[in-house]
Amino acid sequence: MSTATAPTVLLLPGLYNSGPEHWQTHWERERKDCQRVEQAEWNTPRRDDWVATLERAITGAQRPVVLAAHSLACILVAHWASAHPASAGRVHGALLVAPSDTEAPDFPSGTVGFAPMPRLRLPFRSLVVASTDDNYITMDRVTGLAADWGARLVNVGAKGHLGSAAKLGSWPEGQALLEELLRSA
């Protein structure tokens, strides 16, 4: 696949954005094919605003896209896909890393509209990456989400929420999964 037709990777951070040591930030700095989608409000997001921002990013992309989402942004992808089925053909795949359980009683307050979590099959190839000791979702819940979304579940062992605290750096394991999606695009 030529560079001109290769998909753009849209990086979708979760709640509070992704800091300087987050794998998404490493990818944004190190990979020419990655572009962060900037939300207007990172701390108290509204689902409708985040969905509209994602829709603009996808329809405005010059090439097809692969989504690389973390945490709350995984739930964003599912909400976007159900709200914008006509645009879904522009998405060639999604890497959904450590989805958060927005229905859990201890989910951080301040988010609006992300629960209930969409459980419809995603209309594009998807990989859900999960850790056995993620404090934002249980393995049972993430296994059910992956099945409902029609996604392949990738269990990476005990690595927490797979964010900055996990000290993944450029996260080669995640990049290999991303490359798998890019090759199939």
C-alpha positions in Angstrom: 0.0 0.0 0.0 1.4 3.4 -1.0 1.8 6.2 1.5 -0.8 8.2 -0.5 -3.5 5.5 0.1 -2.4 4.3 3.6 -5.0 5.1 6.3 -4.6 7.9 8.7 -4.5 6.7 12.4 -6.7 8.9 14.5 -5.6 8.8 18.1 -8.6 9.1 20.4 -7.6 9.8 24.1 -10.0 9.2 26.9 -11.0 11.2 29.9 -8.5 13.9 30.8 -6.6 13.4 27.5 -3.3 11.5 27.2 -0.3 12.9 29.0 3.4 13.1 27.7 4.2 9.5 28.8 1.1 7.9 27.4 1.6 5.5 24.4 -0.8 7.7 22.3 1.5 10.7 22.8 4.6 8.6 21.9 2.8 7.4 18.7 1.8 11.0 17.8 5.5 12.1 18.2 7.0 9.1 16.5 4.7 8.0 13.7 3.9 10.1 10.7 0.5 8.3 10.2 -0.9 9.3 13.6 -3.0 12.4 14.3 -4.6 13.2 17.7 -8.3 14.1 17.7 -8.6 17.1 20.1 -11.8 17.4 22.1 -12.9 20.8 23.4 -13.5 19.4 26.9 -11.4 16.7 28.4 -12.4 16.8 32.0 -16.2 16.9 31.8 -17.0 15.6 28.4 -20.5 15.4 26.8 -21.0 12.4 24.5 -22.8 14.4 21.8 -19.9 16.9 21.6 -17.3 14.1 21.5 -19.3 12.2 18.8 -19.6 15.4 16.7 -15.8 16.0 16.9 -15.0 12.5 15.9 -17.5 12.7 13.0 -15.7 15.9 11.7 -12.3 14.2 12.1 -13.4 11.1 10.2 -15.3 12.9 7.4 -12.5 15.5 7.1 -9.7 13.0 6.7 -8.1 12.9 3.3 -7.6 9.1 3.5 -9.5 6.2 5.1 -8.9 6.0 8.9 -8.0 3.5 11.6 -9.0 4.5 15.1 -6.7 4.0 18.1 -8.8 4.7 21.1 -8.1 4.5 24.8 -10.4 4.2 27.8 -13.6 6.4 27.5 -12.8 6.9 23.8 -13.5 3.2 23.2 -17.1 3.9 24.3 -17.0 7.1 22.1 -16.2 4.9 19.1 -19.2 2.7 19.8 -21.5 5.7 20.3 -20.2 7.3 17.1 -20.7 4.1 15.0 -24.3 3.8 16.1 -25.0 7.5 15.4 -23.2 7.8 12.0 -23.6 4.6 10.1 -23.1 6.4 6.8 -19.6 7.5 7.7 -18.6 4.1 9.1 -17.3 3.0 5.7 -14.4 5.4 6.0 -13.1 3.5 9.1 -11.0 0.5 8.2 -10.5 -0.7 11.7 -10.3 0.2 15.4 -7.8 -0.6 18.1 -9.9 -0.2 21.3 -7.5 -0.2 24.3 -8.8 -0.6 27.9 -12.4 0.5 27.5 -13.9 2.0 30.6 -17.1 0.8 32.2 -19.1 3.9 32.1 -22.0 2.1 33.8 -19.9 1.2 36.9 -21.0 3.0 40.1 -17.4 4.2 40.7 -16.8 5.6 37.1 -15.5 9.2 37.5 -18.3 11.8 37.7 -18.6 14.6 35.2 -19.1 12.7 32.0 -22.5 13.1 30.3 -24.2 10.6 28.1 -21.7 7.8 27.8 -23.9 5.4 29.6 -25.5 3.1 28.8 -22.7 1.7 26.7 -23.6 0.8 23.1 -23.6 -3.0 22.7 -24.2 -3.1 18.9 -21.8 -4.9 16.5 -19.3 -2.4 15.1 -19.3 -2.2 11.3 -15.5 -2.4 10.9 -12.8 -4.7 12.1 -11.9 -4.1 15.7 -9.5 -5.3 18.3 -10.3 -4.8 22.0 -7.1 -4.8 24.1 -7.6 -5.6 27.8 -5.6 -6.0 31.0 -6.5 -8.5 33.7 -6.0 -5.9 36.5 -7.7 -2.8 34.9 -9.4 -0.8 37.7 -11.9 0.7 35.2 -13.4 -2.5 33.9 -13.5 -6.2 34.8 -12.4 -8.9 32.5 -15.9 -10.3 32.4 -17.3 -6.9 31.3 -14.6 -6.3 28.7 -15.1 -9.8 27.3 -18.8 -9.2 26.9 -18.2 -5.8 25.2 -15.7 -7.4 22.8 -18.2 -10.1 21.9 -21.1 -7.6 21.5 -19.0 -5.4 19.3 -17.8 -8.3 17.2 -14.2 -7.5 18.1 -11.3 -9.8 18.8 -10.3 -9.7 22.4 -6.5 -9.4 23.1 -5.6 -10.1 26.7 -2.2 -8.5 27.5 -2.0 -9.7 31.1 -1.7 -7.5 34.2 -0.8 -4.0 32.9 -3.4 -1.9 34.7 -5.4 0.6 32.6 -2.8 0.6 29.8 -2.2 4.3 30.2 0.7 6.5 31.4 0.9 4.7 34.7 1.7 1.4 32.9 4.9 3.0 31.6 4.4 1.4 28.1 6.5 4.0 26.3 6.0 3.5 22.5 4.2 0.2 23.4 5.6 -2.1 20.7 2.9 -4.7 21.4 0.2 -2.1 20.7 2.0 -1.0 17.5 2.0 -4.6 16.3 -1.7 -4.8 16.7 -2.1 -1.4 15.0 0.0 -2.7 12.1 -2.3 -5.7 11.8 -5.2 -3.4 11.3 -3.3 -1.2 8.9 -2.3 -4.2 6.8 -5.9 -5.4 6.5 -7.1 -2.0 5.4 
